[in-house]
């Protein structure tokens, strides 16, 4: 009788356990340590486990497009718009932003740091055939890099151009080993800076804006997704207390926050229901 009761109680507990949420996100968010700081609070307060898959934005959106993720946290606006147009999104919210930077050897052999625009800096690197390591992984950073080459009217190719096919931290380490240039988000660079000789050579406001957005995967398009759990995670990210933690993240270690946050009152952003 006791055994039957224990089995029944265990079965009830198992049945009541909430479904985990799969978050497809970028290596830049993971490598900074931000998710390690935020997700335990959500898991503890809700009992919902979060499975993080950290890849490039292109791969993250492909996972979501297949219905293999419930939420996407990504940073490639053009790819996000395409995802929405295809009907895969049940909501899109801007969360936070920082900036891309061009980093390279301190002696800056291509003189990219003194350029007047980011595209000009990239052109100088190409003209000098100075080593450049690209992520080459269809990530948001890779998309921005390709846009800069296009603006510079350059089609990068040759021995000087290395496609790593890696996340941001690994790409930074490879560029460091080769005394090469690369494009990085400032958050990942600062989180890895103590291990690198590379320095920031070009950082100029708006043209290198790096926006991160949340998207819920549509249950109409993908009936198997955990939409309810995913929306609870999105509401947690957008809650004032979480935004405050994001805005302060990294300031104690690096002297500046790694991300700035959008507020719900800003144009184009609404609180989820």
Backbone as CSV, one residue per row, in Angstrom:
resi,resn,N_x,N_y,N_z,CA_x,CA_y,CA_z,C_x,C_y,C_z
1,UNK,0.825,-1.203,0.000,0.000,0.000,0.000,0.864,1.261,0.000
2,UNK,1.903,1.249,0.862,2.808,2.398,0.948,3.535,2.601,-0.377
3,UNK,3.973,1.476,-0.977,4.689,1.549,-2.252,3.795,2.150,-3.337
4,UNK,2.535,1.707,-3.357,1.587,2.219,-4.344,1.396,3.729,-4.161
5,UNK,1.294,4.156,-2.881,1.110,5.570,-2.594,2.307,6.394,-3.043
6,UNK,3.524,5.892,-2.776,4.738,6.597,-3.183,4.833,6.720,-4.695
7,UNK,4.483,5.647,-5.385,4.497,5.673,-6.852,3.491,6.684,-7.373
8,UNK,2.312,6.715,-6.742,1.273,7.660,-7.162,1.721,9.099,-6.939
9,UNK,2.347,9.345,-5.776,2.818,10.692,-5.492,3.910,11.111,-6.456
10,UNK,4.835,10.188,-6.764,5.917,10.483,-7.712,5.364,10.771,-9.090
11,UNK,4.363,10.004,-9.491,3.747,10.210,-10.806,3.067,11.562,-10.880
12,UNK,2.398,11.948,-9.785,1.724,13.244,-9.747,2.726,14.385,-9.833
13,UNK,3.840,14.253,-9.090,4.873,15.289,-9.101,5.485,15.423,-10.481
14,UNK,5.727,14.269,-11.127,6.319,14.292,-12.461,5.372,14.945,-13.454
15,UNK,4.091,14.608,-13.352,3.105,15.153,-14.282,2.956,16.651,-14.099
16,UNK,3.149,17.134,-12.864,2.948,18.549,-12.582,4.172,19.391,-12.919
17,UNK,5.306,18.762,-13.189,6.527,19.512,-13.483,6.340,20.323,-14.758
18,UNK,6.634,21.617,-14.719,6.448,22.442,-15.912,7.427,22.054,-17.018
19,UNK,6.996,22.255,-18.233,7.853,21.962,-19.382,9.043,22.913,-19.416
20,UNK,10.222,22.424,-19.755,11.367,23.323,-19.900,11.188,24.241,-21.095
21,UNK,11.925,25.315,-21.099,11.927,26.273,-22.208,13.285,26.208,-22.899
22,UNK,13.261,26.170,-24.219,14.499,26.195,-24.992,14.722,27.595,-25.533
23,UNK,15.853,28.163,-25.166,16.233,29.507,-25.588,17.370,29.396,-26.591
24,UNK,17.110,29.793,-27.835,18.157,29.846,-28.859,18.721,31.258,-28.875
25,UNK,20.011,31.376,-28.647,20.594,32.711,-28.520,21.983,32.743,-29.122
26,UNK,22.621,33.877,-28.980,23.906,34.101,-29.623,25.055,33.793,-28.672
27,UNK,26.191,33.464,-29.242,27.361,33.205,-28.401,27.800,34.468,-27.672
28,UNK,27.518,35.645,-28.245,27.938,36.877,-27.584,27.196,37.091,-26.269
29,UNK,25.924,36.688,-26.217,25.175,36.796,-24.961,25.691,35.768,-23.957
30,UNK,25.939,34.564,-24.434,26.415,33.489,-23.550,27.829,33.771,-23.046
31,UNK,28.722,34.200,-23.945,30.130,34.366,-23.586,30.358,35.482,-22.571
32,UNK,29.464,36.457,-22.525,29.628,37.531,-21.546,29.291,37.076,-20.129
33,UNK,28.575,35.959,-19.993,28.145,35.493,-18.684,26.803,36.049,-18.255
34,UNK,26.138,36.823,-19.137,24.867,37.450,-18.758,23.802,36.418,-18.403
35,UNK,23.690,35.366,-19.198,22.648,34.375,-18.927,22.907,33.638,-17.615
36,UNK,24.167,33.406,-17.299,24.492,32.766,-16.018,24.038,33.634,-14.849
37,UNK,24.012,34.933,-15.064,23.586,35.848,-14.004,22.069,35.960,-13.907
38,UNK,21.374,35.763,-15.015,19.933,36.013,-15.037,19.065,34.772,-14.890
39,UNK,19.433,33.683,-15.559,18.516,32.557,-15.657,18.248,31.822,-14.343
40,UNK,19.220,31.703,-13.435,18.894,31.016,-12.174,17.716,31.651,-11.431
41,UNK,17.582,32.960,-11.503,16.463,33.625,-10.841,15.132,33.223,-11.437
42,UNK,15.088,33.114,-12.765,13.859,32.681,-13.428,13.549,31.231,-13.071
43,UNK,14.540,30.372,-13.135,14.316,28.952,-12.859,13.870,28.730,-11.423
44,UNK,14.459,29.470,-10.501,14.098,29.318,-9.084,12.674,29.810,-8.813
45,UNK,12.298,30.928,-9.434,10.984,31.518,-9.138,9.837,30.808,-9.851
46,UNK,10.121,30.136,-10.963,9.051,29.513,-11.755,9.080,27.993,-11.733
47,UNK,10.237,27.409,-11.398,10.387,25.957,-11.493,10.576,25.477,-12.921
48,UNK,10.745,26.408,-13.848,10.921,26.060,-15.259,12.399,26.041,-15.600
49,UNK,12.896,24.917,-16.083,14.277,24.834,-16.529,14.418,25.485,-17.895
50,UNK,15.545,26.145,-18.117,15.822,26.772,-19.405,17.014,26.067,-20.044
51,UNK,16.790,25.549,-21.233,17.867,24.942,-22.011,18.385,25.997,-22.981
52,UNK,19.661,26.351,-22.847,20.251,27.382,-23.691,21.037,26.729,-24.826
53,UNK,20.750,27.161,-26.042,21.538,26.757,-27.207,22.185,28.022,-27.751
54,UNK,23.490,28.169,-27.554,24.205,29.381,-27.947,24.958,29.133,-29.246
55,UNK,24.503,29.779,-30.299,25.082,29.650,-31.636,25.035,31.034,-32.285
56,UNK,25.397,31.129,-33.544,25.227,32.387,-34.250,23.752,32.689,-34.450
57,UNK,23.427,33.966,-34.685,22.020,34.343,-34.861,21.369,33.573,-36.003
58,UNK,22.069,33.389,-37.107,21.498,32.638,-38.227,21.094,31.241,-37.821
59,UNK,21.960,30.572,-37.074,21.661,29.220,-36.603,20.555,29.234,-35.553
60,UNK,20.569,30.246,-34.681,19.527,30.350,-33.651,18.152,30.498,-34.299
61,UNK,18.078,31.329,-35.325,16.796,31.526,-35.995,16.394,30.291,-36.798
62,UNK,17.372,29.545,-37.293,17.041,28.311,-37.996,16.454,27.285,-37.031
63,UNK,17.002,27.205,-35.823,16.421,26.328,-34.804,14.981,26.731,-34.515
64,UNK,14.759,28.038,-34.354,13.410,28.530,-34.096,12.500,28.275,-35.289
65,UNK,13.043,28.412,-36.485,12.260,28.197,-37.708,11.793,26.745,-37.823
66,UNK,12.544,25.840,-37.248,12.168,24.422,-37.258,11.270,24.065,-36.083
67,UNK,11.039,25.015,-35.191,10.253,24.725,-34.001,11.051,24.036,-32.922
68,UNK,12.396,24.103,-33.014,13.262,23.454,-32.030,13.681,24.409,-30.912
69,UNK,13.111,25.589,-30.894,13.338,26.552,-29.808,12.021,27.249,-29.521
70,UNK,11.858,27.689,-28.296,10.634,28.384,-27.882,10.798,29.894,-27.905
71,UNK,12.021,30.349,-27.659,12.339,31.777,-27.620,13.669,31.987,-28.312
72,UNK,13.797,33.091,-29.045,15.074,33.468,-29.656,15.503,34.814,-29.090
73,UNK,16.765,34.901,-28.713,17.376,36.162,-28.271,18.543,36.416,-29.211
74,UNK,18.348,37.337,-30.165,19.273,37.450,-31.301,19.568,38.913,-31.611
75,UNK,20.499,39.124,-32.572,20.917,40.507,-32.853,21.271,40.712,-34.327
76,UNK,20.335,40.388,-35.195,20.502,40.636,-36.628,19.164,41.124,-37.182
77,UNK,18.911,42.433,-37.151,17.594,42.958,-37.515,17.062,42.486,-38.868
78,UNK,17.908,42.406,-39.881,17.434,41.963,-41.203,16.946,40.519,-41.157
79,UNK,17.690,39.656,-40.485,17.274,38.257,-40.363,16.022,38.131,-39.504
80,UNK,15.906,38.982,-38.498,14.712,38.967,-37.651,13.476,39.367,-38.452
81,UNK,13.615,40.401,-39.278,12.478,40.831,-40.103,12.043,39.717,-41.059
82,UNK,12.999,38.999,-41.616,12.670,37.881,-42.508,11.932,36.790,-41.739
83,UNK,12.384,36.486,-40.545,11.756,35.489,-39.679,10.303,35.863,-39.389
84,UNK,10.089,37.144,-39.114,8.736,37.632,-38.838,7.870,37.550,-40.086
85,UNK,8.414,37.967,-41.238,7.654,37.917,-42.485,7.206,36.501,-42.827
86,UNK,8.023,35.528,-42.457,7.700,34.125,-42.745,6.670,33.546,-41.788
87,UNK,6.250,34.334,-40.804,5.191,33.904,-39.904,5.640,33.054,-38.739
88,UNK,6.955,33.044,-38.437,7.464,32.192,-37.357,7.422,32.866,-35.993
89,UNK,7.184,34.168,-35.959,7.243,34.907,-34.696,5.854,35.204,-34.157
90,UNK,5.690,35.057,-32.846,4.444,35.432,-32.178,4.631,36.708,-31.368
91,UNK,5.716,37.409,-31.598,5.986,38.647,-30.877,7.465,38.975,-30.926
92,UNK,7.778,40.258,-30.984,9.157,40.722,-31.122,9.348,41.906,-30.188
93,UNK,10.352,41.823,-29.304,10.593,42.887,-28.322,12.076,43.233,-28.284
94,UNK,12.379,44.505,-28.413,13.761,44.937,-28.227,14.117,44.850,-26.748
95,UNK,15.275,44.308,-26.454,15.676,44.109,-25.060,16.820,45.020,-24.650
96,UNK,17.910,45.009,-25.415,19.114,45.700,-24.970,19.997,45.987,-26.175
97,UNK,21.045,46.746,-25.951,21.960,47.047,-27.044,23.343,47.365,-26.493
98,UNK,24.317,47.229,-27.356,25.647,47.777,-27.120,26.205,48.136,-28.502
99,UNK,27.496,48.062,-28.685,28.073,48.480,-29.957,29.114,47.474,-30.417
100,UNK,29.261,47.401,-31.718,30.359,46.647,-32.290,31.619,47.505,-32.258
101,UNK,32.757,46.830,-32.217,34.045,47.527,-32.278,34.973,46.748,-33.201
102,UNK,35.884,47.480,-33.827,36.945,46.832,-34.603,38.165,46.758,-33.704
103,UNK,38.635,45.547,-33.497,39.803,45.345,-32.639,40.947,44.788,-33.474
104,UNK,42.160,44.978,-32.974,43.315,44.489,-33.711,44.592,44.704,-32.932
105,UNK,45.734,44.495,-33.583,47.028,44.677,-32.910,47.214,46.128,-32.480
106,UNK,47.899,46.322,-31.381,48.063,47.668,-30.829,48.800,48.601,-31.785
107,UNK,49.691,48.069,-32.627,50.431,48.932,-33.556,49.619,49.290,-34.797
108,UNK,48.442,48.680,-34.965,47.486,49.024,-36.018,48.160,49.202,-37.377
109,UNK,48.712,48.141,-37.955,49.473,48.284,-39.209,48.658,48.834,-40.374
110,UNK,47.345,48.617,-40.382,46.508,49.114,-41.476,45.987,50.531,-41.208
111,UNK,46.286,51.098,-40.035,45.818,52.429,-39.647,44.288,52.535,-39.673
112,UNK,43.631,51.431,-39.322,42.175,51.440,-39.295,41.612,52.306,-38.192
113,UNK,42.340,52.454,-37.115,41.855,53.215,-35.977,41.694,54.696,-36.254
114,UNK,42.405,55.224,-37.236,42.309,56.650,-37.547,41.333,56.933,-38.686
115,UNK,40.598,55.918,-39.131,39.621,56.100,-40.202,38.454,56.950,-39.720
116,UNK,37.759,57.568,-40.668,36.633,58.429,-40.299,35.319,57.670,-40.218
117,UNK,35.248,56.495,-40.827,34.064,55.636,-40.745,34.504,54.195,-40.580
118,UNK,33.568,53.352,-40.134,33.884,51.940,-39.984,34.179,51.296,-41.336
119,UNK,33.434,51.689,-42.364,33.679,51.141,-43.705,35.073,51.520,-44.197
120,UNK,35.478,52.745,-43.921,36.823,53.162,-44.321,37.887,52.362,-43.564
121,UNK,37.633,52.092,-42.284,38.570,51.276,-41.505,38.704,49.885,-42.120
122,UNK,37.589,49.307,-42.527,37.629,47.977,-43.148,38.366,48.035,-44.488
123,UNK,38.153,49.106,-45.247,38.840,49.238,-46.538,40.341,49.336,-46.339
124,UNK,40.759,50.054,-45.307,42.194,50.160,-45.042,42.792,48.796,-44.695
125,UNK,42.046,48.007,-43.941,42.524,46.654,-43.597,42.675,45.816,-44.861
126,UNK,41.665,45.890,-45.752,41.712,45.126,-46.995,42.837,45.608,-47.910
127,UNK,42.983,46.929,-48.036,44.033,47.478,-48.903,45.418,47.075,-48.427
128,UNK,45.591,47.002,-47.112,46.886,46.609,-46.542,47.079,45.101,-46.531
129,UNK,45.992,44.378,-46.880,46.003,42.908,-46.774,46.478,42.458,-45.387
130,UNK,46.054,43.233,-44.387,46.332,42.859,-43.003,45.390,41.720,-42.623
131,UNK,45.865,40.802,-41.818,45.041,39.655,-41.458,43.746,40.102,-40.781
132,UNK,42.653,39.506,-41.218,41.343,39.765,-40.620,40.667,38.426,-40.390
133,UNK,40.178,38.215,-39.160,39.463,36.975,-38.838,37.976,37.279,-38.781
134,UNK,37.227,36.630,-39.663,35.774,36.757,-39.698,35.152,35.602,-38.927
135,UNK,34.032,35.864,-38.290,33.332,34.744,-37.658,32.863,33.758,-38.712
136,UNK,32.388,34.243,-39.839,32.011,33.368,-40.942,30.945,32.353,-40.590
137,UNK,30.020,32.742,-39.698,29.056,31.759,-39.197,27.603,32.223,-39.308
138,UNK,27.342,33.250,-40.121,25.984,33.778,-40.306,25.394,34.337,-39.010
139,UNK,26.268,34.734,-38.119,25.829,35.338,-36.862,25.461,36.798,-37.101
140,UNK,24.896,37.446,-36.078,24.610,38.862,-36.185,25.875,39.678,-36.403
141,UNK,26.950,39.289,-35.736,28.232,39.975,-35.918,28.740,39.782,-37.335
142,UNK,28.632,38.577,-37.851,29.048,38.283,-39.221,28.219,39.091,-40.222
143,UNK,26.902,39.210,-39.955,26.045,40.008,-40.835,26.483,41.465,-40.845
144,UNK,26.832,41.994,-39.683,27.290,43.385,-39.611,28.614,43.540,-40.342
145,UNK,29.513,42.600,-40.157,30.805,42.651,-40.850,30.609,42.690,-42.366
146,UNK,29.744,41.809,-42.880,29.496,41.755,-44.321,28.887,43.061,-44.820
147,UNK,28.032,43.678,-43.998,27.450,44.964,-44.380,28.528,46.047,-44.460
148,UNK,29.510,45.986,-43.578,30.605,46.959,-43.615,31.480,46.762,-44.840
149,UNK,31.754,45.499,-45.180,32.525,45.243,-46.415,31.766,45.773,-47.628
150,UNK,30.463,45.558,-47.646,29.650,46.039,-48.770,29.702,47.555,-48.862
151,UNK,29.589,48.211,-47.703,29.669,49.672,-47.685,31.031,50.164,-48.160
152,UNK,32.070,49.367,-47.901,33.427,49.721,-48.335,33.697,49.305,-49.779
153,UNK,32.711,48.644,-50.416,32.843,48.132,-51.790,34.006,47.150,-51.908
154,UNK,34.085,46.286,-50.917,35.133,45.263,-50.858,34.493,43.887,-50.818
155,UNK,35.015,42.956,-51.592,34.649,41.547,-51.483,35.845,40.817,-50.895
156,UNK,35.827,40.605,-49.581,37.018,40.069,-48.923,37.334,38.638,-49.367
157,UNK,38.561,38.422,-49.745,39.013,37.087,-50.172,40.532,37.100,-50.207
158,UNK,41.103,35.921,-50.052,42.552,35.807,-50.106,43.130,35.315,-48.796
159,UNK,44.446,35.191,-48.774,45.119,34.645,-47.595,44.957,35.524,-46.365
160,UNK,44.711,36.810,-46.574,44.600,37.732,-45.438,43.254,37.613,-44.723
161,UNK,42.271,36.983,-45.370,40.909,36.909,-44.839,40.618,35.490,-44.359
162,UNK,40.448,35.339,-43.058,40.294,34.022,-42.442,38.884,33.883,-41.887
163,UNK,38.146,32.877,-42.320,36.811,32.616,-41.799,36.898,31.542,-40.719
164,UNK,36.593,31.933,-39.492,36.778,31.031,-38.355,35.647,30.024,-38.215
165,UNK,34.413,30.428,-38.569,33.270,29.550,-38.344,33.048,29.276,-36.869
166,UNK,33.355,30.256,-36.033,33.321,30.075,-34.576,32.517,31.174,-33.905
167,UNK,32.249,30.962,-32.612,31.609,31.983,-31.809,32.539,33.156,-31.568
168,UNK,32.027,34.186,-30.886,32.785,35.422,-30.745,34.033,35.246,-29.895
169,UNK,33.931,34.572,-28.771,35.105,34.418,-27.902,36.207,33.644,-28.617
170,UNK,35.838,32.570,-29.314,36.831,31.773,-30.044,37.439,32.583,-31.180
171,UNK,36.635,33.398,-31.845,37.151,34.233,-32.934,38.135,35.264,-32.406
172,UNK,37.825,35.853,-31.269,38.752,36.815,-30.656,40.082,36.149,-30.302
173,UNK,40.008,34.940,-29.773,41.253,34.247,-29.408,42.085,33.936,-30.642
174,UNK,41.421,33.527,-31.733,42.145,33.234,-32.968,42.775,34.508,-33.533
175,UNK,42.042,35.595,-33.546,42.596,36.864,-34.030,43.785,37.284,-33.177
176,UNK,43.687,37.067,-31.880,44.775,37.418,-30.977,46.030,36.601,-31.288
177,UNK,45.834,35.300,-31.525,46.973,34.427,-31.850,47.676,34.856,-33.134
178,UNK,46.903,35.387,-34.073,47.444,35.721,-35.392,47.760,37.206,-35.558
179,UNK,47.649,37.993,-34.480,47.836,39.440,-34.580,46.970,40.017,-35.690
180,UNK,45.728,39.628,-35.691,44.804,40.008,-36.756,43.733,40.955,-36.245
181,UNK,43.022,41.539,-37.181,41.857,42.360,-36.869,40.611,41.482,-36.830
182,UNK,39.590,41.950,-36.139,38.277,41.321,-36.221,37.224,42.318,-35.757
183,UNK,35.977,41.994,-36.034,34.849,42.784,-35.540,34.228,42.027,-34.375
184,UNK,34.007,42.720,-33.283,33.434,42.085,-32.092,32.366,42.993,-31.492
185,UNK,31.427,42.387,-30.782,30.581,43.196,-29.917,31.421,43.579,-28.704
186,UNK,31.181,44.766,-28.175,32.002,45.269,-27.075,31.852,44.407,-25.823
187,UNK,30.677,43.821,-25.614,30.464,43.013,-24.424,31.380,41.802,-24.368
188,UNK,31.435,41.045,-25.475,32.299,39.864,-25.486,33.758,40.267,-25.420
189,UNK,34.126,41.347,-26.115,35.523,41.789,-26.050,35.924,42.101,-24.613
190,UNK,35.098,42.872,-23.907,35.451,43.227,-22.527,35.517,42.002,-21.628
191,UNK,34.619,41.028,-21.865,34.625,39.828,-21.025,35.853,38.968,-21.279
192,UNK,36.480,39.119,-22.434,37.664,38.329,-22.791,38.962,39.138,-22.725
193,UNK,38.854,40.422,-22.468,39.984,41.340,-22.618,41.218,40.919,-21.839
194,UNK,41.032,40.382,-20.652,42.185,40.029,-19.816,43.029,38.918,-20.436
195,UNK,42.467,38.191,-21.395,43.196,37.095,-22.040,43.759,37.497,-23.397
196,UNK,43.534,38.740,-23.793,43.869,39.160,-25.146,44.911,40.270,-25.164
197,UNK,45.678,40.323,-26.262,46.553,41.469,-26.530,45.863,42.469,-27.448
198,UNK,44.813,42.049,-28.132,44.080,42.922,-29.042,43.525,44.130,-28.306
199,UNK,43.492,45.254,-28.991,42.933,46.473,-28.413,41.820,46.994,-29.314
200,UNK,40.940,47.794,-28.738,39.893,48.439,-29.534,40.523,49.568,-30.335
201,UNK,40.337,49.506,-31.655,40.927,50.500,-32.540,39.890,51.456,-33.113
202,UNK,38.676,50.948,-33.311,37.635,51.805,-33.890,36.330,51.561,-33.158
203,UNK,35.784,52.614,-32.592,34.479,52.548,-31.920,33.795,53.899,-32.089
204,UNK,32.775,53.908,-32.904,32.070,55.148,-33.183,30.566,54.898,-33.164
205,UNK,29.853,55.297,-32.155,28.414,55.318,-32.024,27.509,54.579,-32.980
206,UNK,26.559,55.353,-33.547,25.410,54.786,-34.234,25.686,53.807,-35.345
207,UNK,26.734,54.018,-36.139,26.970,53.137,-37.276,27.321,51.715,-36.838
208,UNK,27.706,51.538,-35.589,28.063,50.212,-35.087,27.104,49.747,-33.985
209,UNK,25.897,50.275,-34.014,24.884,49.866,-33.037,24.596,48.373,-33.153
210,UNK,24.467,47.728,-32.010,24.254,46.280,-31.942,23.034,46.014,-31.057
211,UNK,21.876,45.754,-31.680,20.614,45.599,-30.956,20.271,44.128,-30.735
212,UNK,19.838,43.822,-29.521,19.410,42.464,-29.184,17.898,42.463,-28.964
213,UNK,17.230,41.492,-29.568,15.780,41.403,-29.463,15.344,40.010,-29.055
214,UNK,14.175,39.949,-28.425,13.535,38.695,-28.050,12.398,38.395,-29.014
215,UNK,12.257,37.131,-29.396,11.113,36.706,-30.193,10.539,35.416,-29.631
216,UNK,9.215,35.382,-29.527,8.507,34.154,-29.169,8.204,33.399,-30.456
217,UNK,8.434,32.096,-30.448,8.155,31.283,-31.631,6.655,31.006,-31.697
218,UNK,6.088,31.163,-32.879,4.644,31.082,-33.058,4.103,29.670,-32.834
219,UNK,3.150,29.501,-31.912,2.520,28.192,-31.730,1.587,27.847,-32.894
220,UNK,1.156,28.840,-33.651,0.326,28.565,-34.827,1.154,27.892,-35.918
221,UNK,2.384,28.345,-36.056,3.289,27.762,-37.052,3.910,26.469,-36.528
222,UNK,4.146,26.430,-35.222,4.833,25.286,-34.606,4.064,24.876,-33.349
223,UNK,3.044,24.037,-33.480,2.176,23.684,-32.345,2.897,23.031,-31.171
224,UNK,4.068,22.462,-31.415,4.759,21.739,-30.342,5.567,22.649,-29.423
225,UNK,5.713,23.940,-29.761,6.563,24.790,-28.932,5.895,25.077,-27.588
226,UNK,6.730,25.371,-26.605,6.240,25.728,-25.273,6.017,27.240,-25.246
227,UNK,4.908,27.653,-25.815,4.633,29.087,-25.942,4.410,29.734,-24.575
228,UNK,3.632,29.082,-23.713,3.346,29.666,-22.398,4.619,29.838,-21.582
229,UNK,5.458,28.802,-21.559,6.716,28.908,-20.828,7.636,29.943,-21.448
230,UNK,7.658,29.983,-22.783,8.489,30.959,-23.468,8.067,32.381,-23.159
231,UNK,6.758,32.636,-23.098,6.284,33.968,-22.776,6.592,34.340,-21.327
232,UNK,6.591,33.375,-20.438,6.974,33.668,-19.051,8.450,34.096,-19.000
233,UNK,9.279,33.443,-19.801,10.690,33.821,-19.844,10.854,35.226,-20.430
234,UNK,10.121,35.532,-21.490,10.206,36.855,-22.102,9.751,37.931,-21.115
235,UNK,8.653,37.687,-20.406,8.188,38.669,-19.423,9.224,38.861,-18.313
236,UNK,9.915,37.787,-17.956,10.966,37.893,-16.942,12.109,38.782,-17.442
237,UNK,12.533,38.576,-18.685,13.612,39.394,-19.238,13.225,40.872,-19.281
238,UNK,11.961,41.157,-19.582,11.512,42.530,-19.762,11.022,43.191,-18.475
239,UNK,11.010,42.443,-17.380,10.571,43.009,-16.106,11.558,44.087,-15.641
240,UNK,11.071,45.141,-14.997,11.957,46.230,-14.551,13.141,45.751,-13.720
241,UNK,12.924,44.777,-12.841,14.026,44.305,-11.990,15.115,43.645,-12.828
242,UNK,14.713,42.885,-13.861,15.698,42.223,-14.722,16.424,43.252,-15.579
243,UNK,15.682,44.216,-16.105,16.320,45.264,-16.909,17.364,46.010,-16.091
244,UNK,17.058,46.239,-14.832,18.012,46.920,-13.957,19.284,46.089,-13.792
245,UNK,19.129,44.780,-13.669,20.297,43.904,-13.531,21.115,43.874,-14.817
246,UNK,20.428,43.851,-15.957,21.136,43.866,-17.241,21.927,45.165,-17.387
247,UNK,21.291,46.277,-17.046,21.931,47.582,-17.204,23.170,47.730,-16.324
248,UNK,23.216,46.989,-15.227,24.370,47.069,-14.317,25.390,45.976,-14.574
249,UNK,25.048,45.012,-15.424,25.895,43.832,-15.579,27.274,44.194,-16.141
250,UNK,28.300,43.780,-15.435,29.679,43.982,-15.874,30.332,45.236,-15.339
251,UNK,29.542,46.169,-14.811,30.115,47.447,-14.374,31.144,47.262,-13.266
252,UNK,30.909,46.311,-12.378,31.837,46.104,-11.262,33.150,45.490,-11.720
253,UNK,33.117,44.706,-12.792,34.331,44.022,-13.272,35.083,44.819,-14.330
254,UNK,34.342,45.543,-15.182,34.972,46.155,-16.355,34.922,47.678,-16.354
255,UNK,34.314,48.247,-15.317,34.239,49.698,-15.252,33.148,50.283,-16.130
256,UNK,32.418,49.457,-16.822,31.285,49.897,-17.625,30.343,48.722,-17.827
257,UNK,29.076,48.994,-17.992,28.103,47.940,-18.239,28.319,47.371,-19.639
258,UNK,28.075,46.074,-19.789,28.257,45.447,-21.088,27.075,45.680,-22.016
259,UNK,25.916,46.005,-21.437,24.707,46.223,-22.232,23.942,47.422,-21.674
260,UNK,23.245,48.102,-22.551,22.266,49.100,-22.158,20.892,48.555,-22.528
261,UNK,19.872,48.966,-21.796,18.554,48.370,-21.998,17.582,49.356,-22.611
262,UNK,16.618,48.801,-23.340,15.494,49.582,-23.839,14.425,49.616,-22.751
263,UNK,13.693,50.691,-22.701,12.592,50.833,-21.757,11.279,50.630,-22.488
264,UNK,10.269,50.155,-21.774,9.004,49.805,-22.410,8.323,50.991,-23.070
265,UNK,8.652,52.224,-22.636,8.017,53.404,-23.217,8.630,53.806,-24.556
266,UNK,9.754,53.200,-24.930,10.409,53.604,-26.162,9.623,53.144,-27.379
267,UNK,9.709,53.914,-28.493,8.972,53.537,-29.712,9.347,52.142,-30.182
268,UNK,8.350,51.396,-30.644,8.608,50.089,-31.217,8.731,48.972,-30.218
269,UNK,8.487,49.266,-28.949,8.649,48.229,-27.935,7.435,48.252,-27.023
270,UNK,6.842,47.100,-26.793,5.675,47.030,-25.918,5.860,45.873,-24.939
271,UNK,5.227,45.971,-23.810,5.297,44.885,-22.825,4.411,43.749,-23.274
272,UNK,4.890,42.501,-23.161,4.060,41.361,-23.563,2.957,41.090,-22.561
273,UNK,1.848,40.565,-23.055,0.752,40.207,-22.168,0.948,38.791,-21.652
